[in-house]
């Protein structure tokens, strides 16, 4: 898709809280950028400081960024993202999952601006491609292999409920709740309930 519309690379960027420090490398869920490019960027720059990143929290309209426009407008704060990462143009298409988690599909290259019809077409195709990718890959990854019952128990644990309270709520024995909890700890690769809940929220298994 990127090549068909005159771009050289693509990426799917997961958004977090606007004020949470975001590393480009850790937020790219899928991409074909040159090896080490994102890590090199993170060593030298802050994604949060870029005008491109800030725009994601001001509008959900797909936007084309061009290095030449930034230079002409004389906007210094964060507007050097394209220069820093080494491209002349970026198309940013905001998308979201069925659970509301926000992402941005990025297309990067050194070509000319795309036409209006092409813009509509690539936005539609990017949404379709992202929906498929989320259902087939991200949704399974986010669940970390937890069953619906394990996710339900994990949610009650996050609310501060004890094993005996959860047993009453979900109509199972306390032993069963403790068994599920032990399995959740193992699947999430953590050692206690606090770490378990923190990781589950960070991985967006629970809200």
N, C-alpha and C positions, 0 to 999 in steps of 0.2 A: 504494500500500500504506500509506504513512504517513497519508494523508488518510482512508483507509477505517477505520483503527483510532484515529482521533482525534488524530493528531499533525500538526504543521504542516510539519516539515522532516525530512530524512534525510541521512545521510552514511556513507561507507565509509572507515574509518580504518585505515591500515596501521600495525602495531606494529613497533617496532625493539627493540634491546636496552634493557632497563629503565633503565639508567643513561646512555643516550645522549640528549642534548638533543633533544627533539622539538618541532617547531613544528606547531601545529594546521593551518595552511594547507598546509604541504608534505606532511603525512601524510594529507590528505583525497584519496582517489583518485577519488571521485565524490560530489557533494552538491548540494543545492539551497538552501543557506543564503543569506541576503541578501548581495548583493555587498559585499565588503570586511569582512564581519563577522569572519571567521577572521583576517585580517591585522590588524585592530584589536585583537583578543584577544591576538595574539602580541606586539604592541607593549607591552602593559600587564601581561601575566601569563605564567607558565610552566606549560605543560601538565603537565610532569613533577611539579609540586608538588601537583596536584589529587588528591584522594582517588579520584575517578573513574578517572584514569589509573593510579594505583597499584593499583586493584582488578583491572585487567586481568592483573596478574602474580601475583595471589593466588588467582584462581578463574576457571574457564571457564563458570560458570553465568550465564545471562542475568539481568541485574539491572535493576530499576527504581529510579531515583534521583529523589527529590522534594525540592525546596527546603525545604518545610515540615518534612519529617523531619529534614533536616540542622540546621535551626534548633532543633528540639525536643531533638535529641541534644547540641547544644552543641559539636559537633566543628568546630574552627576550621581545622585544618590541611588546606588544599586543598578544603574542603567548600563553598567559595563558587563553584565552577565554574559552576553553573547561574545564579547571580546575575551572575557576570562575563560570561557569554555571553548572558544575557537570556531564559532560559526557566525554567519551573516544574518541568518533568519531563523525564527522559531515560530511554529504554530502551536498554540496551547488550546486544547479542547477539554474543558471540565466535564467529568463524568462522575457517576456515583453508583454504588451497589444497591441492591434491594434493601439492605439494612441501613442505608444512609451514609455509609462511609464514603468520603470524597476522594477522588483521584483526578489526575490530569494526564491526558494523553499528549505527549510532546512529539513534534516532528521537527527535526533540525537539519539545516543544510546551508548551502551557499548560493542558492538559486535566486530567481526573481520572485516577486510576490505572485500568489496564485490568483486566478480570476474568481469572480463571484460564484459562478456555477460550480467550479471545482471546489471552492470553499464549502459550499453546501454539501457536495457529494462526499468529501473526505470527512466532514463532521459526522454525517450519517453513518458512513462505513466504520469510522472509529468507534462510535457508540455501539454498533452491532458487534464489532470485534471484541471490544472490552467486555460486553455482556457475556459473550461466550467464554472468554478467558476467565472471567470472575467465577462463572458457574463451574467450569471444568477444573480450575486450578486454585484460585485464591480462596474460594469458599471452603474447599477441602483442607487447604493449608491452614486457614484460620481456625478450623475446628480442632486441629492438632490430633485428629483421630478419636475425639471424644464421642461417645454415644449420646443420644438425646437424654437418657436418664442421667448420665454422668454430668452433662451440661446443666440439667435441672438442679442437681444436687450442688454443683459448683455455684450456681446462682444463689441458692439459699445460703450457702456458706458465706458468700460475699455480703449477704444481708446481716451477717452476724449470728445466724442460727446455730445452735449446738446440734450434735449428732442425734440426740434424743428428740429434739424439736423437729428436725428434718424428717425423722422416722415417722412421726405422727402426721406431718404435712403430706408426705408422699405415700403413706400407707405401706411402709416396709419396716423390717426390724432394724434396730439400731446397729446390729452386727452388719447388716447389708449396707447401711449407710457408710459405716467405717471401711468396709471392703471397697466400695465405690471410691471413697476418698483416697484410699491407698493407691488405687489404680490411676486416679487423676494425677496424684503427685508424681507417679512414675511416668505417665505420658507427657506431662509438662516439664519433667526433669527438674523438679524443685524439691525442697526438703521439709517445708512446713506450709501451713494454711496461708500465712501472710504472703509468702512468696508466690503461692499458687494463685491467690486472688489478684495480686499485682500483675503477674504475667498474663493471666487471663484477660485482664482489662487492657493491658498493653497490646496483646495480640488480637484484641477485639473479639474474643470468644464470647464475652459478656460485656454489657454496656455499663 
